[in-house]
């Protein structure tokens, strides 16, 4: 969850949490061979790029990595959602550096 997101008691977007649940269901249903994302850290860009220099299978073909990333993000969402159910209107906290 991005800092500041309100999942419970969001007056401007009351169904935000339910939309996240739907989104995770869609993401889990999609076939994925080539795992890329908006930020290289999402899918291990540097490590995969380094592996491209060696002879072997293409490291960007990573359906297991995709499924693991989606599962980890869904778990983080559900934990934050539960926290906010106990504290309605409390935004997602800033990440500690």
C-alpha positions as CSV (number, residue, x, y, z in Angstrom):
1,X,0.0,0.0,0.0
2,X,1.2,3.4,-0.9
3,X,1.5,5.8,2.1
4,X,-1.6,7.8,2.7
5,X,-4.1,5.4,1.1
6,X,-7.2,5.0,3.2
7,X,-9.0,1.7,2.7
8,X,-11.6,1.9,5.4
9,X,-13.7,5.1,5.7
10,X,-12.5,6.6,2.5
11,X,-15.2,9.2,1.7
12,X,-13.9,9.9,-1.8
13,X,-13.6,6.2,-2.8
14,X,-15.6,4.1,-0.5
15,X,-15.2,0.8,-2.5
16,X,-11.4,1.1,-2.7
17,X,-10.6,-2.0,-0.7
18,X,-13.1,-4.1,-2.7
19,X,-11.6,-2.8,-5.9
20,X,-8.2,-4.0,-4.7
21,X,-9.6,-7.4,-3.9
22,X,-11.0,-7.6,-7.5
23,X,-7.7,-6.4,-8.9
24,X,-5.7,-9.1,-7.1
25,X,-8.2,-11.7,-8.4
26,X,-7.6,-10.5,-11.9
27,X,-3.8,-10.4,-11.5
28,X,-3.8,-14.0,-10.2
29,X,-5.9,-15.2,-13.1
30,X,-3.7,-13.7,-15.8
31,X,-1.2,-15.9,-17.6
32,X,2.3,-14.3,-17.3
33,X,5.5,-15.5,-18.9
34,X,7.4,-12.2,-19.1
35,X,7.4,-10.5,-15.7
36,X,8.2,-6.7,-16.0
37,X,6.9,-3.8,-13.9
38,X,7.0,0.0,-13.6
39,X,10.1,-0.3,-11.3
40,X,13.0,-2.6,-11.8
41,X,13.0,-3.6,-8.2
42,X,9.5,-5.2,-8.7
43,X,11.0,-8.0,-10.8
44,X,14.7,-8.1,-10.0
45,X,15.8,-6.1,-13.1
46,X,19.5,-5.8,-12.2
47,X,20.0,-9.5,-11.3
48,X,18.1,-10.6,-14.3
49,X,20.1,-8.3,-16.6
50,X,23.3,-9.7,-15.2
51,X,22.1,-13.3,-15.9
52,X,21.4,-12.3,-19.5
53,X,25.1,-12.0,-20.0
54,X,25.6,-15.7,-19.4
55,X,24.4,-18.4,-21.7
56,X,21.2,-20.0,-20.5
57,X,17.5,-19.5,-20.3
58,X,16.1,-16.0,-20.4
59,X,15.7,-14.9,-16.8
60,X,12.9,-12.5,-17.7
61,X,10.7,-15.5,-18.5
62,X,9.6,-15.8,-14.9
63,X,5.9,-16.8,-14.2
64,X,6.8,-18.0,-10.7
65,X,8.4,-14.6,-9.9
66,X,5.2,-12.9,-11.1
67,X,3.0,-15.1,-9.0
68,X,5.2,-14.6,-5.9
69,X,5.2,-10.8,-6.4
70,X,1.4,-10.7,-6.7
71,X,1.0,-12.9,-3.6
72,X,3.4,-10.8,-1.5
73,X,1.6,-7.6,-2.5
74,X,-1.8,-9.1,-1.8
75,X,-0.6,-10.2,1.6
76,X,0.7,-6.7,2.4
77,X,-2.6,-5.2,1.2
78,X,-4.7,-7.6,3.4
79,X,-2.5,-6.9,6.5
80,X,-2.9,-3.1,5.9
81,X,-6.7,-3.6,5.3
82,X,-7.0,-5.5,8.6
83,X,-5.0,-2.8,10.4
84,X,-7.3,-0.1,9.0
85,X,-10.5,-2.0,10.0
86,X,-9.3,-1.6,13.5
87,X,-8.5,2.1,12.9
88,X,-11.0,3.4,10.3
89,X,-9.8,6.5,8.4
90,X,-6.2,5.8,9.3
91,X,-4.1,6.1,6.2
92,X,-1.4,3.6,5.3
93,X,1.8,4.6,7.1
94,X,5.0,5.9,5.5
95,X,7.5,3.1,4.9
96,X,10.5,3.2,7.2
97,X,13.8,3.8,5.5
